[in-house]
Amino acid sequence: MSNGTMSARWPKAYCALILTATIAALLLRLPRLQQRPMHGDEAVHACKFGDLLEGRGYTYNPSEYHGPTLNYLTLIPAWISRAHELADTTEFTVRMVPVFFGVLLVVLFLLVVDGLGPATMSWRAAFFAAVLTAISPAMVFYSRYYIQEILLVCFTFGAIACGYRYTQNKNVLWAILTGVFLGLMHATKETCIIAFGSMAIALLLVVLMSRRESAVSPSAGKRLKPVHFLVGFATAAIVSALFYSSFLTNPDGVLDSFRTCRAYFGRAGHNAFHIHPWHYYLKMLIYSRYYDGPVWSEAFIVVLAVVGLVVAIRGKGGNYRLLRFIAFYTVIMTIIYSVIPYKTPWCLLGFLHGMVMLAGVGAAAVLKLAPRGLTRCLVGLLLFVGGTHLAWQAYLGSYRFYADNRNPYVYAHPTMDVFGMVARVEGIARVHKNGRRMQVQVICPGHDYWPLPWYLRSFPNAKWSDKVSDEVVSAALIIASPSVEQELLTKLYQLPPPGQKNLYVPVFDTYMELRPRIELRGYVTQELWDRFEQQMRVQEVVRPGDEYE
């Protein structure tokens, strides 16, 4: 068999393997999307999307909510499910968006299978990187999270992959696709400027390093045609402008997309809750354990990424340019995100994905350097064990510790009590004469009641406030923070005119937390509570065998 035939067969085999990794990614991300309570941020974005779905439009807010791509892209699964109102949607509807882009992140490796080093290693490196992307606990966890982060990572990789493909054949189509992804990055989240800056510096370093090695031919400067550059740049600007202008209905949104950076980063530096030390992300990836929970570690990826980094720096020739770009980009991103004091766990995805790509190269290099026979089998076994451990952690994080503070990726997350609160409100509504149209008042200082607006989205008369108002006296059911309880009782029992006072009783049987150590209390009118208890007694089912006792 000739070498040409062999080389033609390997790409097809590795394409099939990457598609297998894609299936694994889908299986780890798709099931039971409704089991985890919506994070407050998820609920905010979902309710913001509700305005768009219900015809009230979308107006970009430069102070909150990040970019508009998440909202507009959610219209697709909503339309597919024939949802016309937010109440028609479910967690599955909105979380399908990050799931899709989390899986697409694996598929995109098909565009760089020939760029991660020399031909003898690149395909294998792409496969390993695809597998690690599919099973990384952080990647899996946040691919099931209705926030912008996984979209930003996917669009960033899309820009890198399409940019690389353009350098291979200088086809204007790849320049256009690169522009599309760059525009989507800008329309997704303000932190895209960190990725843009890291890309620019990485590209400069690659060029300087290549020139130093005299690896660039005299025609290398013609690799990027000026016209194609302008086409790509124009495409990026158009895509971004369309989203920020709400598809030409809000032109001011385009300027706001640039004004937001100053406001966003200024606010981030003053939020004490999210200020963490420089090693916060690295510690989370290498070793985390809270209380009596399991040990969490993606050190397998970090160690292999270091190997891949060495391969990228020591390698010579054109086959290493993309790999070097990824190495420099990853290091720069890691440094910047570590230096910025404002940190949330999902922000590590940007440089973690770079580590994953380098780790794929590291795994391929280690396997290639191992002598044939027993040693290579042992190395292969170690890689398999490391990958299995990552997949097991991904399962634990997303399906067992999905709302548990012992999971490092669970951050300021609502407790499972949220489901109990909502179930009790639904039960009270069933015995109210107006059903879900009954009046509900939720009072929490600082508007700290999220994600309840998402779960009570089918209650049109639910009111949300950060202080006790006059409307509270007419509400059939009240949910409030303990800090306003005294003021609330004063309003309920001292201010209403005679004959209009309602006796309120607790609606929750047990202590309820919105988030750990953030209690919420509920109150319902005595009359409504009596009706609810009566219905509960009627619905009691005789246990099997009770009739014989």
N, C-alpha and C positions, 0 to 999 in steps of 0.2 A: 504494500500500500504506500503510495507516495505521500510526502509531507504535505503537499497541497491538499490532497484529499482529507488527510487527518485534520489540518487546520480548518477546513471547511466544515468538518463534522463537529468539532468542539464548540463553536459558537452556538449551533442549534441545541446542543446538549445543555449548555449553560443558560441559554434563554429559557429552556424548559425548567431548569432548576430555579431560576429567578421567579418564574411564574408560580412555581410550587411555593416559594417563600411568600409570594403575594397571597396565595390561598391561606397560608398559615397566619399571615397578618390579619386577614379578614376574620378568620375563626377566633382569633384572640380579641378582636375589637368589637365585633358585631353583637354577640349575645347579651341579653338581659340589660339593655341600655337604660331601662327604667328603674332598676333596682337601687341605684345610688341617688340619694337626695340631691336635688339641684343645688349647686354652689350658689352663693349670693350673686357672684359675677355672671354665672350662667343665666340666672333668672332675670337679671337686669337686661342682658343682651336679648333674651327671648321675648321679654315684654316690649323692648324697643323694636324688635322684629314684628311684633303684633301690630304696631301702628302702621307699618308698611303693608302687611298682609290685609289689614282691614280698610285700606284705602285712605288712611290719613297721611300717607307719604313718609318720606325719610328726609330729615334735614341734619346734615352733619354738625355735630357739636364739638368744637375744638377743645373743650375742657373735659369732656367725659366720653366714654364708650369706645374709644379707638376708631379705626376706620370702618367703612361701610360694606366691605366685601362679604363679611360674615352674614350680615342682614340680607343682602340681595341674593346671595347664593342659597340661603335657606328657603327662598321662594320656590326653588325647584322641587325639593321633597314635599313642600306644602301643597304645591299644585298637583304633584303626582298623587298625593293622598286625598285630593279634592277638598282640602281645608280652605274655608273662606274666612274664618275667625280664629283668633288665638285659642279659643276654647275647643276648637276642632283639632288642634295639634296635640302632640304628646312629646315626651322626652325623646322617644325614638325619632320623631320627625326632625327635631332640631339637632340632635346629636349625630344624626346620619351625616351631617356636613363634615365635622372633623373626622369621623370614621372614614369617609371617602378619601379625604386628602391624606390621612394617615396611611391608607393602603396605596394611594397613588405615589406616595414617597418611596415605596418599595419598587413599584413599576418603573419609575424614572431611572433606575440603575441600568435599564436596557440602553439608555443613551450614552452611558460612559463605560460600557464593558470593555472598550478597547483603549481606555485612557488612563487606567490606574496602574501604570508601570509598563514594562515590556510585555509583549504578547504572551510569553510563557507564563505570566503571572496575572495579567490584568483581568481576564475572564473569571479566574478563580477568586480574585480579590473582590470583584463586583458581586459575585454570588455570596461570599461571606458577609460583605457589607449589607446586602439585601436581607439576609437572614437575621443579622444583628439588629437591623432597623425593625424587622418584623417582631422580634421577641424582646427588645429592650423594655424593661418595666416602665420606665418614664415615658417612652414613646407610646406604649400601649395605653397607659393610664390617661395621658393627656390627649390621645386620639379619640377618647370617649368623653371629652370635656368640651362643652359648647363655649369655647373662647377662641381668640384669634391665633394663638401661638402656633398650633400645628399647621394652620394655613400659611402663616408667614414662613415657616421652615420649608414647607413644600414648594412655595413660590420661589424661595431663595434657591433651592436645589434645582428647580426648573430653569431658572435664569443661568445658573452655572452650567448645567448639562447642555442647554441649547446653545449657550455661548461657546462651549467646547466643540459642539458639532459644527458650528459655523467655522471655527478655525480649521476644521478638517476638509471642508469643500467650498467655503466662501459662498454658499448658497444664500440668497437674500431671505429665503423663507425662514432660515434659522435665525437670522438677524431680527426678523419680525417677531418670531416666537420669544426670543430673548427679551425684546422690548415688552411683549405682553406680560411676561412673568415679572419684569422689573416694575411695570406699572401696577400689577396686582400687589406686589410687595408694598409699594408706597400707599396703596389704597387699603391696606390691611391694618397696619399698626405703626405708630410713630417710631418705634425702635428699629424700623427698617434702616434708619440712617446709620445705625451701628454696623449693620451688615454691609451697607453701601461703602462706608469708610473702610471696613475691613477688607472688602473685595478690592478696592482701589489700591490699598497699601500692598496687599498680597500680590496683585498683578504687577505692580512696580518692582517688587522684590524678585519676582520670577524673571522679569525682563533683565534686571541688573545681573542676576546670577547667571542667566544664560549667556549674556554678553561677555561676562567675565570668563566663562568657560569656552568662549568662541564657538558656541553651539548654534548661533543664529546665522543663517545664511544671508547673503546680501539682499535677497528678495524678501526677507522676513518682514521688513517694514510694510510690504504690500499685503500682508495677511488680512488686514482690516481695511476694506475699501471705504473711503470717506462717505460715499453715497449710502452705502449699507449702514454705516454708523448713524448717519442722519435719519435714515428710515427707522432704525431700531429705536433711536432716541425719541423720534416723533410718535412712534407706536406707544412707547411707555407713557409719554405725556398725555396722549389721547385716552388711553385706558384709565389712567389715574384720574384725569379730569372728568371723564364720564361718570365714574363712581362718586367722586366728591361733589360734583354738581347735581347729584341725584338725577343723572341722565338729562342734563341741561335745564332742569327746573329750578336749580339753586346755584347760580354762578358764583356767589360769594363763598360757597363751600371749597372752591379750588384754592382761593387765597387762605382760607381758614386752615387748609391742610398743611400750610407752611407755618402759619402763626402758632399752631398747636405745639410745636416742638419746644418752644421756650416755656410755655405754660406747663406742659407735661413734665419735663425734666425738672423744672423749678419746684413743682408740687411734689414730685417723687422724692426729692432730697429732704423734705420736711415732714415726711410721714414716719414717725418714730416706730410704729408697729412693724414696718417692713424694712427697717434698717438692720442689717446683719453684717458680721465680719467678712473679710475678704475671702476666707476659706470656706464659706457657707456651702457653696455649690460643690466644691471638690470633696468636702467631708460627706455630703449627702450621697455623692456618687460612689465614693470608696468604701465608706462604712457608716451605717446608721443603725441604731437600735434604741427603741424607746420603751421604758418600763419592762414588761415581761414579753414584749412582742418579738417577732423573728428578727434575725439579722438581715439587713438589706444592703446589697452591694452590687454595683456595676463595675467593680474593679477589674473584672475580666476584660471589659471594653477598654478601660483606661490603660491597662498594661499593654494590650495589643496595639492601642493607638500610639503609645510611645514607640513601640517597635516600628509601626508604620511611618512615624515621623522620622525615625533614623533612616529608614529605607528611602524616603522622599528626599532627604537632605543629601545623602551620600550618592544617590543615583545620578547618572549623567546622561545627557542626550534628550532629544525631543519627547521621548516616551514618558519622561518624568515631569513634564511641565504642568499638566493638570494636577498631578499628584502633589507637586510642590505648592501649587496655588492653594489646594485644599489644606495642606499642612500649615502654610503661613496664615491663611484665613482662620483656621481653627485656633491656632495659638493666639492670634490677635483678639479674636472674639472672646476667648477664655479670659485673657488678661483684662479686657475692658469690662466684661460683666463681673469679674471678681473685684475690680477697683470701685465700680459704682456701688455705693452703700445701699441703695434701694434694691432689694432682692425679693423675688417671689419664686417658688420652685419651678414653675412652668417656663420661666425665662431661660433656664439652662438648656432648653431643647435646641436652641440655635447652635451653640458650640458642641453640644452632645452629638448632634447629627454629624458634625465634622469629625468628632472622635470616632464615631461609628464607621465612617468611610475609611479613616486611617486604620482602624482596628481590622477592617476587612483586608487591607493590604498587609497588616502585620500578621494576620492568620495565614494568608497565602504565602508570605515570606518564610515564616517558621516551618510550614509544611514542606515548602520547596527545599529549604536548607537541611532538613532532617534526612539523614542517610536512609536509603531504601531498606525495606525489610521491617524488622521488629521496631526499630526506633521511630520510623515514620508512622507505623501503626499506633505506637504509644502516643505520639504527638496528636495524631488524629483522634484518638480516644480522649485525650485531655481537652481538645477543642470541643468535642461532642459533650463531654461532661460540663464544661463551662457554659456552653449554649443551653443545655438542659436546665442548669441552675437558673439562668436568666429567664427562661420560659416559665419555670415554676414560680419565680418571683413575680413575673408578669401576671400569672394566674392569681396568685395570692393578693396582689395589690388591687386588681380590678374586680375580683369576684369573692373575696373573703374579707379583706381589710379595706374595702372600698370607701368606707366612711369612718375609719378607725384612726385615731390620732397616733397609733403606733406605726402607721404607714407614713414615711417621710414625705410622700407626695400629697397627702391629705393636709390641706393648709387652710385654717380658718373656715373649716367646713361644717355645715349644718349636721346635727345629729339625726339619728333615726327617729327621734321624738317628733320630728316634723310630720312624718306620716301619721303618727297618732293624733296630733293636733288637727290635721286636715280631716282625718276620718271622723273625729268628734264633731267638727263643724258640719261636715256632710250629714251626719246623723241628726243633728239639731235641725238642719234645713229640711229634712224629710218630714218633720212633724210641724213645721211652720206653715201657716196658711199660704204664704207667698213662695214657699220653696226656696230656691237659690236666689230669689229676688229679695229675700229678707235683708234688713240692714245689718251690716257688720262693721264694727269700728275697731281699727288696729292702731295702737298708740305706742310708739317707741321713740325715745329721744334720739336725735341724730338720724332718724329714718332707718333705724337698725332693725328692720323687720324682714329683710330679704332672706330667703326666697319665697316667703308667703304670698306675695302678689302673683307669682307664677301658679302656685297651687290653688289659689282662690280666683283664678282668671275667669271662671264661669259664674262668679258672684258679681253681677253688675253694680250692686249697691254697696259693695265693700269700700270703705273709706280709709285712707292712710294718712296718719298724722304723727308729728313728733311732739305734740303737746295735747293736753286735754282741752277739748273744745265744747261748745254748746250742743253740737250734734250728737254727742255721746249719750245724752239722756233719752234719745229716741231709738237707740240701737238695741236690737234684740240680743245681740251677742257682742261681747267686747273682749279683745285680746290686748294685753298691755304689759309693759315692763314693770317689774316691782317698784322701780324708782318713782313711778307716777301713781302708785296705788292710793296713797293718802289723798292726793289731789282729786283723783278719780272718785273716790268714795264721797268726798265732800260735794262734788258736782252732782252725783247721783242721788244723794239723800238729803241734802240741805237746800239746794237751789230750786228744784222743780216745785211748782205750785201744788197745794194740797189736792189730792185726788189724781195726780199725774205721776206719782212716785211708783216705781217698780222695785220689787224686792229682787235683788240679784244674788245668785249663788254660784259657787265655783263650777266651771264646766269640765275641768280636767280632774280626774280622780287621783292623779299622781303628780309628782314634780316633773315639770317639762322644761327641756332646754332647747333653745333654738340652735345654739352652738355650745360647746363645752363651757360651763360656768356662766352662760348667758340665759337666764331663766325667763320664761314667759308665763303669764297667768291668764286664765280665761274666766269670763263671767257671763251668765245667761239669766234671763228673767225666770223667776220661780215658776210661773205658769208654764213656760215653754219647757223647762226642765222636768216638770211633773209629767207633761205629755211624752217627753222623750223616754223617761223611765217606764212609763206605762207601756209604750211600744216595745221597749226592750224586754219587759216581762212577757208580753204576748209572743214575742219571737223566740223565747227560750225553747230549746229543743230538749226533749227528754232523752237522756243518755241511754244507749242500748243496755238493756238489762235492768233499768231502774224500775220498770213496771213489775218486776218479780221480787223487788226488795221488800 
